[in-house]
Amino acid sequence: MADKLATGQARIDGDPAKLVEFLSMLDTFEFWFNIVTP
C-alpha cells in the first residue's frame, strides 16, 4: 500500500495511524486451506 500512496494511486483521508492500527488487528491465514474435508 505504501507504494500506491507514494505514487498517488491511493490516498488516506484522516489519520493514517488508525489504518495501520486496524490492519495490524487482522489475522493472516494460509492461502491454501481445506474448505471441505472428507
PDBQT receptor file of N, H, CA, C and O in Angstrom, charges set to zero:
ATOM      1  N   MET A   1       0.819  -1.179   0.000  1.00  0.00    +0.000 N 
ATOM      2  CA  MET A   1       0.000   0.000   0.000  1.00  0.00    +0.000 C 
ATOM      3  C   MET A   1       0.868   1.250   0.000  1.00  0.00    +0.000 C 
ATOM      4  O   MET A   1       0.490   2.272  -0.573  1.00  0.00    +0.000 OA
ATOM      5  N   ALA A   2       2.019   1.174   0.634  1.00  0.00    +0.000 N 
ATOM      6  H   ALA A   2       2.326   0.344   1.099  1.00  0.00    +0.000 HD
ATOM      7  CA  ALA A   2       2.894   2.346   0.704  1.00  0.00    +0.000 C 
ATOM      8  C   ALA A   2       3.300   2.815  -0.688  1.00  0.00    +0.000 C 
ATOM      9  O   ALA A   2       3.403   4.017  -0.933  1.00  0.00    +0.000 OA
ATOM     10  N   ASP A   3       3.532   1.870  -1.602  1.00  0.00    +0.000 N 
ATOM     11  H   ASP A   3       3.449   0.893  -1.402  1.00  0.00    +0.000 HD
ATOM     12  CA  ASP A   3       3.909   2.264  -2.960  1.00  0.00    +0.000 C 
ATOM     13  C   ASP A   3       2.758   2.967  -3.673  1.00  0.00    +0.000 C 
ATOM     14  O   ASP A   3       2.982   3.905  -4.438  1.00  0.00    +0.000 OA
ATOM     15  N   LYS A   4       1.531   2.519  -3.427  1.00  0.00    +0.000 N 
ATOM     16  H   LYS A   4       1.349   1.756  -2.806  1.00  0.00    +0.000 HD
ATOM     17  CA  LYS A   4       0.361   3.174  -4.034  1.00  0.00    +0.000 C 
ATOM     18  C   LYS A   4       0.183   4.585  -3.486  1.00  0.00    +0.000 C 
ATOM     19  O   LYS A   4      -0.169   5.500  -4.230  1.00  0.00    +0.000 OA
ATOM     20  N   LEU A   5       0.422   4.764  -2.207  1.00  0.00    +0.000 N 
ATOM     21  H   LEU A   5       0.708   4.020  -1.603  1.00  0.00    +0.000 HD
ATOM     22  CA  LEU A   5       0.334   6.097  -1.613  1.00  0.00    +0.000 C 
ATOM     23  C   LEU A   5       1.418   7.008  -2.172  1.00  0.00    +0.000 C 
ATOM     24  O   LEU A   5       1.169   8.182  -2.447  1.00  0.00    +0.000 OA
ATOM     25  N   ALA A   6       2.621   6.464  -2.340  1.00  0.00    +0.000 N 
ATOM     26  H   ALA A   6       2.823   5.510  -2.117  1.00  0.00    +0.000 HD
ATOM     27  CA  ALA A   6       3.745   7.263  -2.829  1.00  0.00    +0.000 C 
ATOM     28  C   ALA A   6       3.536   7.714  -4.273  1.00  0.00    +0.000 C 
ATOM     29  O   ALA A   6       3.948   8.813  -4.644  1.00  0.00    +0.000 OA
ATOM     30  N   THR A   7       2.897   6.870  -5.091  1.00  0.00    +0.000 N 
ATOM     31  H   THR A   7       2.563   5.977  -4.789  1.00  0.00    +0.000 HD
ATOM     32  CA  THR A   7       2.689   7.218  -6.497  1.00  0.00    +0.000 C 
ATOM     33  C   THR A   7       1.392   7.987  -6.727  1.00  0.00    +0.000 C 
ATOM     34  O   THR A   7       1.120   8.424  -7.845  1.00  0.00    +0.000 OA
ATOM     35  N   GLY A   8       0.592   8.153  -5.677  1.00  0.00    +0.000 N 
ATOM     36  H   GLY A   8       0.813   7.798  -4.769  1.00  0.00    +0.000 HD
ATOM     37  CA  GLY A   8      -0.659   8.889  -5.823  1.00  0.00    +0.000 C 
ATOM     38  C   GLY A   8      -1.822   8.048  -6.305  1.00  0.00    +0.000 C 
ATOM     39  O   GLY A   8      -2.894   8.587  -6.581  1.00  0.00    +0.000 OA
ATOM     40  N   GLN A   9      -1.637   6.730  -6.415  1.00  0.00    +0.000 N 
ATOM     41  H   GLN A   9      -0.766   6.293  -6.191  1.00  0.00    +0.000 HD
ATOM     42  CA  GLN A   9      -2.722   5.858  -6.855  1.00  0.00    +0.000 C 
ATOM     43  C   GLN A   9      -3.727   5.585  -5.741  1.00  0.00    +0.000 C 
ATOM     44  O   GLN A   9      -4.831   5.102  -5.996  1.00  0.00    +0.000 OA
ATOM     45  N   ALA A  10      -3.342   5.894  -4.514  1.00  0.00    +0.000 N 
ATOM     46  H   ALA A  10      -2.445   6.286  -4.307  1.00  0.00    +0.000 HD
ATOM     47  CA  ALA A  10      -4.240   5.737  -3.368  1.00  0.00    +0.000 C 
ATOM     48  C   ALA A  10      -4.023   6.910  -2.431  1.00  0.00    +0.000 C 
ATOM     49  O   ALA A  10      -2.976   7.558  -2.457  1.00  0.00    +0.000 OA
ATOM     50  N   ARG A  11      -5.015   7.173  -1.609  1.00  0.00    +0.000 N 
ATOM     51  H   ARG A  11      -5.865   6.647  -1.588  1.00  0.00    +0.000 HD
ATOM     52  CA  ARG A  11      -4.864   8.233  -0.623  1.00  0.00    +0.000 C 
ATOM     53  C   ARG A  11      -5.632   7.851   0.633  1.00  0.00    +0.000 C 
ATOM     54  O   ARG A  11      -6.541   7.022   0.595  1.00  0.00    +0.000 OA
ATOM     55  N   ILE A  12      -5.257   8.458   1.726  1.00  0.00    +0.000 N 
ATOM     56  H   ILE A  12      -4.519   9.131   1.756  1.00  0.00    +0.000 HD
ATOM     57  CA  ILE A  12      -5.920   8.216   3.001  1.00  0.00    +0.000 C 
ATOM     58  C   ILE A  12      -6.469   9.540   3.497  1.00  0.00    +0.000 C 
ATOM     59  O   ILE A  12      -5.725  10.505   3.670  1.00  0.00    +0.000 OA
ATOM     60  N   ASP A  13      -7.760   9.582   3.722  1.00  0.00    +0.000 N 
ATOM     61  H   ASP A  13      -8.365   8.799   3.581  1.00  0.00    +0.000 HD
ATOM     62  CA  ASP A  13      -8.384  10.749   4.344  1.00  0.00    +0.000 C 
ATOM     63  C   ASP A  13      -8.499  10.448   5.832  1.00  0.00    +0.000 C 
ATOM     64  O   ASP A  13      -9.111   9.452   6.217  1.00  0.00    +0.000 OA
ATOM     65  N   GLY A  14      -7.930  11.279   6.653  1.00  0.00    +0.000 N 
ATOM     66  H   GLY A  14      -7.433  12.088   6.341  1.00  0.00    +0.000 HD
ATOM     67  CA  GLY A  14      -7.975  11.046   8.094  1.00  0.00    +0.000 C 
ATOM     68  C   GLY A  14      -6.609  10.648   8.624  1.00  0.00    +0.000 C 
ATOM     69  O   GLY A  14      -5.582  10.957   8.020  1.00  0.00    +0.000 OA
ATOM     70  N   ASP A  15      -6.606   9.968   9.743  1.00  0.00    +0.000 N 
ATOM     71  H   ASP A  15      -7.440   9.717  10.234  1.00  0.00    +0.000 HD
ATOM     72  CA  ASP A  15      -5.380   9.606  10.448  1.00  0.00    +0.000 C 
ATOM     73  C   ASP A  15      -4.818   8.292   9.906  1.00  0.00    +0.000 C 
ATOM     74  O   ASP A  15      -5.424   7.242  10.121  1.00  0.00    +0.000 OA
ATOM     75  N   PRO A  16      -3.675   8.315   9.208  1.00  0.00    +0.000 N 
ATOM     76  CA  PRO A  16      -3.092   7.080   8.676  1.00  0.00    +0.000 C 
ATOM     77  C   PRO A  16      -2.718   6.083   9.770  1.00  0.00    +0.000 C 
ATOM     78  O   PRO A  16      -2.695   4.878   9.518  1.00  0.00    +0.000 OA
ATOM     79  N   ALA A  17      -2.429   6.557  10.967  1.00  0.00    +0.000 N 
ATOM     80  H   ALA A  17      -2.448   7.535  11.172  1.00  0.00    +0.000 HD
ATOM     81  CA  ALA A  17      -2.075   5.653  12.064  1.00  0.00    +0.000 C 
ATOM     82  C   ALA A  17      -3.247   4.744  12.425  1.00  0.00    +0.000 C 
ATOM     83  O   ALA A  17      -3.038   3.609  12.854  1.00  0.00    +0.000 OA
ATOM     84  N   LYS A  18      -4.462   5.223  12.257  1.00  0.00    +0.000 N 
ATOM     85  H   LYS A  18      -4.632   6.145  11.908  1.00  0.00    +0.000 HD
ATOM     86  CA  LYS A  18      -5.641   4.398  12.544  1.00  0.00    +0.000 C 
ATOM     87  C   LYS A  18      -5.774   3.266  11.531  1.00  0.00    +0.000 C 
ATOM     88  O   LYS A  18      -6.192   2.164  11.888  1.00  0.00    +0.000 OA
ATOM     89  N   LEU A  19      -5.425   3.522  10.284  1.00  0.00    +0.000 N 
ATOM     90  H   LEU A  19      -5.085   4.417   9.995  1.00  0.00    +0.000 HD
ATOM     91  CA  LEU A  19      -5.440   2.462   9.278  1.00  0.00    +0.000 C 
ATOM     92  C   LEU A  19      -4.399   1.409   9.619  1.00  0.00    +0.000 C 
ATOM     93  O   LEU A  19      -4.679   0.213   9.542  1.00  0.00    +0.000 OA
ATOM     94  N   VAL A  20      -3.215   1.836   9.990  1.00  0.00    +0.000 N 
ATOM     95  H   VAL A  20      -2.987   2.808  10.052  1.00  0.00    +0.000 HD
ATOM     96  CA  VAL A  20      -2.155   0.898  10.369  1.00  0.00    +0.000 C 
ATOM     97  C   VAL A  20      -2.593   0.078  11.581  1.00  0.00    +0.000 C 
ATOM     98  O   VAL A  20      -2.356  -1.129  11.635  1.00  0.00    +0.000 OA
ATOM     99  N   GLU A  21      -3.228   0.729  12.548  1.00  0.00    +0.000 N 
ATOM    100  H   GLU A  21      -3.420   1.709  12.504  1.00  0.00    +0.000 HD
ATOM    101  CA  GLU A  21      -3.723   0.025  13.736  1.00  0.00    +0.000 C 
ATOM    102  C   GLU A  21      -4.765  -1.021  13.349  1.00  0.00    +0.000 C 
ATOM    103  O   GLU A  21      -4.733  -2.144  13.852  1.00  0.00    +0.000 OA
ATOM    104  N   PHE A  22      -5.682  -0.658  12.464  1.00  0.00    +0.000 N 
ATOM    105  H   PHE A  22      -5.708   0.255  12.056  1.00  0.00    +0.000 HD
ATOM    106  CA  PHE A  22      -6.714  -1.590  12.014  1.00  0.00    +0.000 C 
ATOM    107  C   PHE A  22      -6.097  -2.778  11.290  1.00  0.00    +0.000 C 
ATOM    108  O   PHE A  22      -6.453  -3.923  11.570  1.00  0.00    +0.000 OA
ATOM    109  N   LEU A  23      -5.183  -2.524  10.368  1.00  0.00    +0.000 N 
ATOM    110  H   LEU A  23      -4.894  -1.594  10.140  1.00  0.00    +0.000 HD
ATOM    111  CA  LEU A  23      -4.566  -3.603   9.608  1.00  0.00    +0.000 C 
ATOM    112  C   LEU A  23      -3.759  -4.535  10.501  1.00  0.00    +0.000 C 
ATOM    113  O   LEU A  23      -3.655  -5.728  10.214  1.00  0.00    +0.000 OA
ATOM    114  N   SER A  24      -3.193  -4.013  11.572  1.00  0.00    +0.000 N 
ATOM    115  H   SER A  24      -3.277  -3.044  11.806  1.00  0.00    +0.000 HD
ATOM    116  CA  SER A  24      -2.412  -4.858  12.474  1.00  0.00    +0.000 C 
ATOM    117  C   SER A  24      -3.301  -5.824  13.257  1.00  0.00    +0.000 C 
ATOM    118  O   SER A  24      -2.807  -6.821  13.785  1.00  0.00    +0.000 OA
ATOM    119  N   MET A  25      -4.597  -5.545  13.340  1.00  0.00    +0.000 N 
ATOM    120  H   MET A  25      -4.998  -4.735  12.911  1.00  0.00    +0.000 HD
ATOM    121  CA  MET A  25      -5.515  -6.423  14.072  1.00  0.00    +0.000 C 
ATOM    122  C   MET A  25      -6.062  -7.555  13.210  1.00  0.00    +0.000 C 
ATOM    123  O   MET A  25      -6.666  -8.486  13.744  1.00  0.00    +0.000 OA
ATOM    124  N   LEU A  26      -5.868  -7.503  11.905  1.00  0.00    +0.000 N 
ATOM    125  H   LEU A  26      -5.377  -6.747  11.472  1.00  0.00    +0.000 HD
ATOM    126  CA  LEU A  26      -6.390  -8.543  11.028  1.00  0.00    +0.000 C 
ATOM    127  C   LEU A  26      -5.537  -9.798  11.125  1.00  0.00    +0.000 C 
ATOM    128  O   LEU A  26      -4.312  -9.720  11.221  1.00  0.00    +0.000 OA
ATOM    129  N   ASP A  27      -6.185 -10.948  11.100  1.00  0.00    +0.000 N 
ATOM    130  H   ASP A  27      -7.180 -11.012  11.022  1.00  0.00    +0.000 HD
ATOM    131  CA  ASP A  27      -5.475 -12.220  11.127  1.00  0.00    +0.000 C 
ATOM    132  C   ASP A  27      -4.945 -12.545   9.743  1.00  0.00    +0.000 C 
ATOM    133  O   ASP A  27      -5.480 -12.083   8.736  1.00  0.00    +0.000 OA
ATOM    134  N   THR A  28      -3.895 -13.340   9.702  1.00  0.00    +0.000 N 
ATOM    135  H   THR A  28      -3.460 -13.716  10.520  1.00  0.00    +0.000 HD
ATOM    136  CA  THR A  28      -3.383 -13.844   8.433  1.00  0.00    +0.000 C 
ATOM    137  C   THR A  28      -3.611 -15.349   8.394  1.00  0.00    +0.000 C 
ATOM    138  O   THR A  28      -3.403 -16.044   9.388  1.00  0.00    +0.000 OA
ATOM    139  N   PHE A  29      -4.032 -15.834   7.257  1.00  0.00    +0.000 N 
ATOM    140  H   PHE A  29      -4.200 -15.269   6.450  1.00  0.00    +0.000 HD
ATOM    141  CA  PHE A  29      -4.331 -17.247   7.085  1.00  0.00    +0.000 C 
ATOM    142  C   PHE A  29      -3.517 -17.802   5.929  1.00  0.00    +0.000 C 
ATOM    143  O   PHE A  29      -3.104 -17.073   5.027  1.00  0.00    +0.000 OA
ATOM    144  N   GLU A  30      -3.293 -19.122   5.977  1.00  0.00    +0.000 N 
ATOM    145  H   GLU A  30      -3.628 -19.714   6.710  1.00  0.00    +0.000 HD
ATOM    146  CA  GLU A  30      -2.669 -19.772   4.835  1.00  0.00    +0.000 C 
ATOM    147  C   GLU A  30      -3.608 -19.632   3.646  1.00  0.00    +0.000 C 
ATOM    148  O   GLU A  30      -4.825 -19.763   3.781  1.00  0.00    +0.000 OA
ATOM    149  N   PHE A  31      -3.034 -19.368   2.489  1.00  0.00    +0.000 N 
ATOM    150  H   PHE A  31      -2.046 -19.262   2.379  1.00  0.00    +0.000 HD
ATOM    151  CA  PHE A  31      -3.859 -19.197   1.298  1.00  0.00    +0.000 C 
ATOM    152  C   PHE A  31      -4.516 -20.516   0.908  1.00  0.00    +0.000 C 
ATOM    153  O   PHE A  31      -5.694 -20.540   0.553  1.00  0.00    +0.000 OA
ATOM    154  N   TRP A  32      -3.775 -21.599   0.970  1.00  0.00    +0.000 N 
ATOM    155  H   TRP A  32      -2.817 -21.580   1.258  1.00  0.00    +0.000 HD
ATOM    156  CA  TRP A  32      -4.301 -22.905   0.568  1.00  0.00    +0.000 C 
ATOM    157  C   TRP A  32      -4.736 -23.664   1.807  1.00  0.00    +0.000 C 
ATOM    158  O   TRP A  32      -3.912 -24.288   2.475  1.00  0.00    +0.000 OA
ATOM    159  N   PHE A  33      -5.997 -23.617   2.114  1.00  0.00    +0.000 N 
ATOM    160  H   PHE A  33      -6.667 -23.110   1.571  1.00  0.00    +0.000 HD
ATOM    161  CA  PHE A  33      -6.537 -24.364   3.241  1.00  0.00    +0.000 C 
ATOM    162  C   PHE A  33      -7.748 -25.152   2.759  1.00  0.00    +0.000 C 
ATOM    163  O   PHE A  33      -8.394 -24.782   1.779  1.00  0.00    +0.000 OA
ATOM    164  N   ASN A  34      -8.045 -26.235   3.455  1.00  0.00    +0.000 N 
ATOM    165  H   ASN A  34      -7.519 -26.536   4.251  1.00  0.00    +0.000 HD
ATOM    166  CA  ASN A  34      -9.164 -27.094   3.071  1.00  0.00    +0.000 C 
ATOM    167  C   ASN A  34     -10.476 -26.460   3.499  1.00  0.00    +0.000 C 
ATOM    168  O   ASN A  34     -10.673 -26.145   4.673  1.00  0.00    +0.000 OA
ATOM    169  N   ILE A  35     -11.362 -26.278   2.547  1.00  0.00    +0.000 N 
ATOM    170  H   ILE A  35     -11.203 -26.534   1.593  1.00  0.00    +0.000 HD
ATOM    171  CA  ILE A  35     -12.687 -25.751   2.865  1.00  0.00    +0.000 C 
ATOM    172  C   ILE A  35     -13.584 -26.899   3.332  1.00  0.00    +0.000 C 
ATOM    173  O   ILE A  35     -14.309 -26.774   4.320  1.00  0.00    +0.000 OA
ATOM    174  N   VAL A  36     -13.524 -28.008   2.611  1.00  0.00    +0.000 N 
ATOM    175  H   VAL A  36     -12.935 -28.109   1.808  1.00  0.00    +0.000 HD
ATOM    176  CA  VAL A  36     -14.293 -29.195   2.971  1.00  0.00    +0.000 C 
ATOM    177  C   VAL A  36     -13.325 -30.357   3.052  1.00  0.00    +0.000 C 
ATOM    178  O   VAL A  36     -12.533 -30.579   2.136  1.00  0.00    +0.000 OA
ATOM    179  N   THR A  37     -13.387 -31.095   4.140  1.00  0.00    +0.000 N 
ATOM    180  H   THR A  37     -14.031 -30.915   4.884  1.00  0.00    +0.000 HD
ATOM    181  CA  THR A  37     -12.521 -32.273   4.271  1.00  0.00    +0.000 C 
ATOM    182  C   THR A  37     -13.387 -33.516   4.343  1.00  0.00    +0.000 C 
ATOM    183  O   THR A  37     -14.470 -33.493   4.927  1.00  0.00    +0.000 OA
ATOM    184  N   PRO A  38     -12.912 -34.600   3.751  1.00  0.00    +0.000 N 
ATOM    185  CA  PRO A  38     -13.714 -35.842   3.760  1.00  0.00    +0.000 C 
ATOM    186  C   PRO A  38     -13.801 -36.460   5.141  1.00  0.00    +0.000 C 
ATOM    187  O   PRO A  38     -14.436 -37.501   5.311  1.00  0.00    +0.000 OA
TER     188      PRO A  38
